[in-house]
Amino acid sequence: MRISQRDREHVFERLRSGVVPERGVDAFAVGIERQRAEIGRVLDMAADGNGVFKFLRGGYGCGKTFMARLALLDAQARGFATSFVVVSDNDLHFHKFDDVYRKVVQELGTSTCPRGALGDIIDRWIGKVEDALVDAGADEDAPDFDAKVSKRIEEELTSLTGGKAPEDLARVLRQVFAFKQAGKVREAGALLSWLSGSGNVGASEKKAAGIKGEITSRDAMDYLHGILEVVKAAGYKGLVIVIDEAETILRMRQDVRGKSLNGIRQIIDAADRFKGLLWVFTGTPEFFDTRRGVAGLQPLHDRIHFQTEGGLVTMRQPQLELRPFDKDRLKDVALRLRALYPAPDPNAVSAQITPERIAALVEEVTTGFRGDVGVVPRQFLRRLVNLFDVVAENPGASLQTPPLTVEEQRATDGKKPIEYEPEPGDDKGYDPSSVEF
């Protein structure tokens, strides 16, 4: 497929650091056609006005983040707005819905505005409101046109949300419009920051909009509903929210962990209220199957637990399983990346990094992990890109086999990968009481 030089550079710069690229991942996606088709199915459901969710399940090296990034690119190509949020044990606890809301809105993106797209989305919506008034016969040059737009903003928001949007949401949107019409860009930006969940907005801007305080956990999901409806009214099919690395919740204190799991349960229980919204969570089998995780909260486990029938699984169940890489898939990815490598003379790289050399590198890396291909991809891709770089910078130089990495040496010695050790005695389930939204 065609990919811009800018995206090629981005892909390889991210892979050098062992990080999944944000763009261009579809150019080297192999072996996940069925999983990608299932994501396409739930995107179609969201586009038809359903509120849906999906959990991507897979061990380390199965490509959960890669699949999630690919889902966002597919969603944007279909006309969705998106948001990609990585779970943090410092500032994202799922029982605090204001945390969730803030992260989601701050990471809003579209095909034309990759991040921080809230202002652009609101501008597009207000533009459609203005166009509708003009089409209905209003004079956009009349002194009262802005007043008509402001009134229509509130009326449309009430209609879109069934009257359930917080009153402060309409106030802020009207004042953002007023500030922009008056050329007060900084003040409008401050209110957009408030609407994005920031607690650092000046009193003067909030007073102008007639609001006090900040968005709280109790009303955050109502604000998210309002933002979702504005997204759709602006011309997008809906919104896709990825919550990556949900297994981070396992590192939280027992009480916070339990409440966060219950927060996820509340989100999926309310999914049908959010028409056109797809939630995508990624997590490890440990997150889903242990008492420290989903299996420790029975209501959530009952809703999304992974099922098999005679050793077979359906991709339409809540958890979509991602399988580990095998050697052939690693070779296919390597060959695609070789074709994408942005070198002044790509033929020089291709001439030295032959399919045979790639196959040898696969064997070399997987041997370092005693054949456990499932933990290889990140390290393999870093080695591969490093090899491309070395050859590009040193044409004709002989290549020697480098020493084993720490991870490879541990695998060779029969030791487990370095990972988080649970606290002693902290493996019981948690049954939290919580306020429903």
C-alpha positions as CSV (number, residue, x, y, z in Angstrom):
1,M,0.0,0.0,0.0
2,R,1.1,3.6,-0.4
3,I,2.6,5.4,2.6
4,S,4.0,8.9,2.8
5,Q,7.7,9.5,3.4
6,R,6.7,11.3,6.6
7,D,4.9,8.3,7.9
8,R,7.8,6.0,6.9
9,E,10.1,8.1,9.0
10,H,7.7,8.0,11.9
11,V,7.3,4.2,11.7
12,F,11.0,3.5,11.9
13,E,11.7,6.1,14.5
14,R,9.1,4.6,16.8
15,L,10.3,1.0,16.1
16,R,13.9,2.0,17.1
17,S,12.6,2.7,20.6
18,G,10.4,-0.4,20.8
19,V,7.2,1.6,20.6
20,V,4.2,1.0,18.4
21,P,3.9,3.7,15.7
22,E,0.8,5.9,15.8
23,R,0.6,6.1,12.0
24,G,1.5,3.7,9.1
25,V,0.9,0.5,11.0
26,D,-1.5,-0.8,8.4
27,A,1.5,-0.9,6.0
28,F,3.1,-3.9,7.8
29,A,0.0,-5.5,9.5
30,V,0.2,-9.3,8.7
31,G,-1.6,-12.3,10.1
32,I,-4.5,-10.4,11.8
33,E,-7.0,-10.2,9.0
34,R,-9.7,-12.0,10.8
35,Q,-9.3,-9.9,14.0
36,R,-9.2,-6.8,11.9
37,A,-12.5,-7.9,10.2
38,E,-14.1,-8.3,13.6
39,I,-13.1,-4.8,14.6
40,G,-14.6,-3.7,11.3
41,R,-17.9,-5.5,12.3
42,V,-18.2,-3.6,15.6
43,L,-17.2,-0.3,13.9
44,D,-20.2,-0.9,11.5
45,M,-22.4,-1.5,14.6
46,A,-21.2,1.8,16.1
47,A,-21.8,3.6,12.8
48,D,-25.3,2.3,12.8
49,G,-26.0,4.0,16.2
50,N,-25.1,1.2,18.6
51,G,-23.1,1.6,21.8
52,V,-20.6,-1.3,21.8
53,F,-17.4,-2.5,23.4
54,K,-14.6,-5.0,22.8
55,F,-11.7,-6.3,24.8
56,L,-8.4,-7.3,23.1
57,R,-6.9,-10.2,24.9
58,G,-3.3,-11.4,24.5
59,G,0.0,-12.0,26.2
60,Y,3.2,-10.0,26.0
61,G,4.2,-9.7,22.3
62,C,0.9,-10.6,20.8
63,G,0.4,-7.1,19.4
64,K,-2.4,-5.7,21.5
65,T,-1.3,-2.1,21.2
66,F,-0.5,-2.6,17.5
67,M,-4.0,-3.9,17.0
68,A,-5.5,-1.0,18.9
69,R,-3.6,1.5,16.9
70,L,-4.7,-0.2,13.7
71,A,-8.3,-0.1,15.0
72,L,-8.0,3.7,15.4
73,L,-6.6,4.2,11.9
74,D,-9.4,2.0,10.5
75,A,-12.0,4.0,12.5
76,Q,-10.7,7.3,11.3
77,A,-10.7,6.1,7.7
78,R,-14.4,5.2,8.2
79,G,-15.1,8.7,9.5
80,F,-14.9,8.3,13.3
81,A,-13.2,10.5,15.8
82,T,-10.9,8.6,18.1
83,S,-9.1,8.7,21.4
84,F,-6.2,6.6,22.6
85,V,-5.6,6.4,26.4
86,V,-2.9,4.4,28.2
87,V,-3.8,3.3,31.7
88,S,-1.6,4.9,34.4
89,D,-1.5,3.9,38.0
90,N,-0.7,7.5,38.8
91,D,-3.5,9.6,37.2
92,L,-6.1,7.3,35.7
93,H,-8.3,5.3,38.1
94,F,-11.5,4.0,36.5
95,H,-13.7,4.7,39.4
96,K,-12.9,8.4,39.0
97,F,-14.8,9.1,35.8
98,D,-13.5,12.6,35.7
99,D,-10.0,11.0,35.2
100,V,-11.4,8.9,32.4
101,Y,-13.2,11.8,30.8
102,R,-10.2,14.1,31.0
103,K,-7.9,11.6,29.4
104,V,-10.4,10.7,26.6
105,V,-11.2,14.3,25.7
106,Q,-7.6,15.5,25.8
107,E,-6.6,12.7,23.4
108,L,-9.4,13.3,20.9
109,G,-8.2,12.9,17.3
110,T,-9.5,12.8,13.8
111,S,-8.0,12.0,10.4
112,T,-7.1,15.7,9.9
113,C,-6.2,16.5,13.6
114,P,-4.4,13.6,15.2
115,R,-4.5,15.0,18.8
116,G,-6.3,17.8,20.7
117,A,-9.2,17.8,18.2
118,L,-12.0,19.0,20.6
119,G,-11.8,22.7,19.3
120,D,-11.8,21.6,15.7
121,I,-14.8,19.3,16.3
122,I,-16.7,22.1,18.0
123,D,-15.9,24.6,15.2
124,R,-17.2,22.1,12.6
125,W,-20.4,21.6,14.5
126,I,-21.0,25.3,15.0
127,G,-20.3,25.8,11.3
128,K,-23.1,23.3,10.5
129,V,-25.4,25.1,12.9
130,E,-24.7,28.4,11.1
131,D,-25.2,26.8,7.7
132,A,-28.6,25.3,8.8
133,L,-29.7,28.8,9.9
134,V,-28.7,30.3,6.6
135,D,-30.4,27.5,4.6
136,A,-33.5,28.3,6.6
137,G,-33.4,31.9,5.5
138,A,-31.4,33.7,8.2
139,D,-29.2,36.5,7.2
140,E,-25.6,35.8,8.4
141,D,-24.8,39.5,8.1
142,A,-27.7,40.6,10.3
143,P,-26.8,42.0,13.8
144,D,-28.8,39.3,15.6
145,F,-27.3,36.4,13.6
146,D,-24.8,35.5,16.4
147,A,-27.7,35.5,19.0
148,K,-29.6,33.1,16.8
149,V,-26.6,30.8,16.5
150,S,-26.1,30.8,20.3
151,K,-29.8,30.0,20.8
152,R,-29.6,27.2,18.2
153,I,-26.5,25.7,19.9
154,E,-28.4,25.2,23.1
155,E,-31.5,23.9,21.3
156,E,-29.5,21.4,19.3
157,L,-27.5,20.1,22.3
158,T,-30.8,19.6,24.2
159,S,-32.3,17.7,21.2
160,L,-29.2,15.6,20.6
161,T,-28.9,14.5,24.3
162,G,-32.5,14.2,25.1
163,G,-32.2,17.0,27.5
164,K,-29.7,15.1,29.6
165,A,-26.6,17.2,28.9
166,P,-25.3,19.2,31.9
167,E,-26.4,22.8,31.8
168,D,-22.8,24.0,32.1
169,L,-21.9,22.2,28.8
170,A,-24.3,24.4,26.8
171,R,-23.1,27.5,28.7
172,V,-19.5,26.8,27.8
173,L,-20.2,26.0,24.2
174,R,-22.2,29.2,23.8
175,Q,-19.4,31.3,25.4
176,V,-16.7,29.6,23.3
177,F,-18.7,30.8,20.2
178,A,-19.1,34.3,21.7
179,F,-15.4,34.6,22.5
180,K,-14.3,33.4,19.0
181,Q,-16.7,35.9,17.4
182,A,-15.2,38.6,19.5
183,G,-11.7,37.5,18.5
184,K,-10.8,36.4,22.0
185,V,-9.0,33.3,21.1
186,R,-7.1,32.9,24.4
187,E,-10.3,33.1,26.4
188,A,-12.0,30.6,24.1
189,G,-9.1,28.3,24.5
190,A,-9.3,28.5,28.3
191,L,-12.9,27.3,28.2
192,L,-12.0,24.5,25.8
193,S,-9.4,23.5,28.4
194,W,-12.1,23.5,31.1
195,L,-14.3,21.4,28.9
196,S,-11.4,19.0,28.5
197,G,-11.3,18.4,32.2
198,S,-8.6,20.9,33.2
199,G,-8.7,22.4,36.7
200,N,-6.4,25.3,35.8
201,V,-8.8,27.7,34.2
202,G,-9.0,31.3,35.3
203,A,-12.1,32.6,37.2
204,S,-12.8,35.4,34.7
205,E,-13.3,32.9,31.8
206,K,-15.5,30.7,33.9
207,K,-17.5,33.7,35.2
208,A,-18.1,34.8,31.6
209,A,-19.6,31.4,30.8
210,G,-21.6,31.4,34.1
211,I,-19.9,28.3,35.5
212,K,-18.2,27.4,38.7
213,G,-15.9,24.6,39.8
214,E,-14.7,21.7,37.5
215,I,-16.2,18.7,35.9
216,T,-16.7,16.0,38.7
217,S,-16.7,12.2,38.6
218,R,-20.5,12.3,39.2
219,D,-21.3,14.2,36.0
220,A,-18.3,13.3,33.8
221,M,-20.0,10.6,31.9
222,D,-22.9,13.0,31.1
223,Y,-20.3,15.4,29.7
224,L,-18.9,12.6,27.6
225,H,-22.3,11.8,26.3
226,G,-22.7,15.5,25.3
227,I,-19.3,15.5,23.6
228,L,-20.2,12.3,21.7
229,E,-23.3,13.9,20.4
230,V,-21.4,17.0,19.3
231,V,-18.9,14.7,17.5
232,K,-21.7,13.1,15.5
233,A,-23.4,16.4,14.8
234,A,-20.1,17.7,13.5
235,G,-20.3,15.1,10.8
236,Y,-18.4,12.1,12.2
237,K,-19.8,8.6,12.3
238,G,-19.1,8.3,16.0
239,L,-16.3,8.0,18.5
240,V,-13.8,5.1,19.2
241,I,-12.1,5.1,22.6
242,V,-9.1,2.8,23.2
243,I,-8.0,2.1,26.8
244,D,-4.6,0.4,26.4
245,E,-2.7,-1.7,29.0
246,A,-5.7,-2.3,31.3
247,E,-3.4,-4.8,33.1
248,T,-1.8,-1.8,34.8
249,I,-4.8,-1.9,37.1
250,L,-3.3,-5.1,38.7
251,R,-0.5,-2.9,40.1
252,M,-2.8,-0.7,42.0
253,R,-3.7,-1.0,45.7
254,Q,-6.4,-3.6,46.4
255,D,-9.2,-1.1,47.1
256,V,-8.3,1.1,44.1
257,R,-8.0,-2.0,41.9
258,G,-11.4,-3.3,42.8
259,K,-13.1,0.1,42.3
260,S,-11.3,0.5,38.9
261,L,-12.6,-2.9,37.8
262,N,-16.1,-1.9,38.9
263,G,-15.7,1.3,37.0
264,I,-15.1,-0.7,33.8
265,R,-18.2,-2.8,34.7
266,Q,-20.2,0.4,34.9
267,I,-18.9,1.7,31.6
268,I,-19.9,-1.4,29.7
269,D,-23.3,-1.6,31.4
270,A,-24.0,1.9,30.2
271,A,-22.6,1.3,26.7
272,D,-26.0,1.2,25.0
273,R,-26.7,4.8,26.2
274,F,-23.8,6.1,24.2
275,K,-25.0,5.6,20.6
276,G,-22.1,5.5,18.2
277,L,-19.4,4.9,20.8
278,L,-17.0,1.9,20.7
279,W,-14.9,1.2,23.7
280,V,-11.8,-1.0,23.1
281,F,-9.8,-2.3,26.1
282,T,-6.6,-4.2,25.8
283,G,-5.3,-6.5,28.5
284,T,-3.3,-9.7,29.3
285,P,-4.8,-13.0,30.2
286,E,-3.6,-12.3,33.8
287,F,-5.8,-9.2,33.8
288,F,-8.9,-11.2,32.6
289,D,-8.4,-14.6,34.3
290,T,-7.0,-14.0,37.8
291,R,-8.6,-13.1,41.1
292,R,-6.6,-9.9,41.1
293,G,-8.2,-8.9,37.9
294,V,-11.6,-9.4,36.2
295,A,-12.2,-12.9,37.6
296,G,-12.1,-11.3,41.1
297,L,-15.1,-9.1,40.3
298,Q,-17.9,-11.6,39.5
299,P,-20.4,-9.1,37.9
300,L,-17.7,-8.0,35.4
301,H,-16.4,-11.6,34.9
302,D,-20.0,-12.8,34.1
303,R,-20.3,-10.2,31.4
304,I,-17.0,-10.6,29.5
305,H,-15.3,-13.9,30.5
306,F,-13.5,-15.7,27.7
307,Q,-15.3,-18.8,26.4
308,T,-14.2,-21.8,24.3
309,E,-16.3,-24.5,22.7
310,G,-14.4,-27.7,22.1
311,G,-11.2,-25.8,21.8
312,L,-12.7,-23.3,19.3
313,V,-13.4,-19.7,20.0
314,T,-15.6,-17.1,18.3
315,M,-14.3,-13.6,17.7
316,R,-17.7,-12.1,18.3
317,Q,-17.6,-12.7,22.1
318,P,-16.6,-9.7,24.2
319,Q,-12.9,-10.8,24.3
320,L,-11.1,-10.9,21.0
321,E,-8.1,-13.1,21.3
322,L,-4.8,-12.2,19.7
323,R,-2.4,-15.1,19.1
324,P,1.4,-14.9,19.5
325,F,3.6,-14.3,16.5
326,D,5.2,-17.3,14.8
327,K,8.4,-17.3,12.8
328,D,6.6,-17.0,9.4
329,R,4.7,-14.0,10.6
330,L,7.9,-12.4,11.8
331,K,9.5,-12.9,8.4
332,D,6.5,-11.4,6.6
333,V,6.6,-8.3,8.9
334,A,10.4,-8.0,8.3
335,L,10.0,-8.2,4.5
336,R,7.3,-5.5,4.5
337,L,9.4,-3.2,6.7
338,R,12.4,-3.8,4.4
339,A,10.3,-2.5,1.5
340,L,9.2,0.5,3.6
341,Y,12.7,1.5,4.9
342,P,13.4,5.2,4.1
343,A,16.9,5.0,2.8
344,P,18.6,7.2,0.2
345,D,19.2,4.0,-1.7
346,P,16.6,1.4,-0.7
347,N,18.1,-1.1,-3.1
348,A,21.4,-1.1,-1.2
349,V,19.5,-2.2,1.9
350,S,17.5,-4.8,0.1
351,A,20.6,-6.2,-1.6
352,Q,22.3,-6.9,1.8
353,I,19.2,-7.7,3.9
354,T,18.0,-10.7,1.8
355,P,15.1,-12.9,2.8
356,E,17.7,-15.5,3.8
357,R,19.4,-13.0,6.1
358,I,16.0,-12.1,7.6
359,A,15.3,-15.8,8.2
360,A,18.6,-16.2,9.9
361,L,17.9,-13.2,12.1
362,V,14.5,-14.7,13.1
363,E,16.3,-17.9,14.1
364,E,18.9,-16.0,15.9
365,V,16.5,-14.0,18.0
366,T,14.0,-16.8,18.7
367,T,16.9,-19.1,19.7
368,G,17.9,-16.4,22.2
369,F,14.4,-16.8,23.7
370,R,14.5,-20.6,23.5
371,G,11.9,-20.7,20.7
372,D,9.4,-18.6,22.7
373,V,8.3,-16.5,19.7
374,G,5.5,-14.8,21.7
375,V,8.0,-12.6,23.6
376,V,10.1,-11.8,20.6
377,P,8.4,-9.2,18.3
378,R,9.4,-6.0,20.1
379,Q,13.0,-7.1,20.4
380,F,13.1,-8.5,17.0
381,L,11.8,-5.4,15.3
382,R,14.3,-3.2,17.2
383,R,17.1,-5.5,16.0
384,L,15.8,-5.5,12.5
385,V,15.6,-1.7,12.3
386,N,19.0,-1.4,13.8
387,L,20.3,-3.8,11.1
388,F,18.7,-1.7,8.4
389,D,20.3,1.4,9.9
390,V,23.7,-0.2,10.1
391,V,23.7,-1.4,6.6
392,A,22.4,1.9,5.3
393,E,25.2,3.8,7.1
394,N,27.9,1.2,6.4
395,P,27.3,-0.3,2.9
396,G,29.4,-3.4,2.3
397,A,30.5,-3.8,5.9
398,S,30.5,-7.4,7.4
399,L,28.0,-8.0,10.1
400,Q,28.9,-9.9,13.3
401,T,26.5,-11.6,15.7
402,P,25.9,-9.3,18.7
403,P,25.8,-10.7,22.3
404,L,22.5,-11.8,23.8
405,T,20.3,-9.1,25.4
406,V,19.4,-9.4,29.1
407,E,16.0,-10.8,28.2
408,E,17.5,-13.3,25.8
409,Q,20.1,-14.4,28.3
410,R,17.4,-15.0,31.0
411,A,15.4,-17.1,28.5
412,T,18.5,-19.1,27.6
413,D,19.2,-19.7,31.3
414,G,15.6,-20.9,31.7
415,K,14.6,-17.9,33.9
416,K,11.3,-16.1,33.6
417,P,11.1,-12.6,32.1
418,I,11.4,-9.8,34.7
419,E,7.9,-8.8,35.6
420,Y,5.8,-7.4,38.4
421,E,5.6,-9.5,41.6
422,P,2.2,-9.3,43.4
423,E,2.2,-8.3,47.0
424,P,2.1,-11.2,49.4
425,G,-1.5,-12.2,50.3
426,D,-2.9,-9.6,47.9
427,D,-4.7,-12.0,45.6
428,K,-8.2,-11.9,46.9
429,G,-11.2,-10.6,44.9
430,Y,-12.8,-7.3,45.7
431,D,-16.5,-6.6,45.8
432,P,-16.8,-2.8,45.8
433,S,-19.9,-0.7,46.4
434,S,-20.1,2.2,44.1
435,V,-22.3,5.0,42.7
436,E,-23.8,4.2,39.4
437,F,-23.8,6.8,36.6
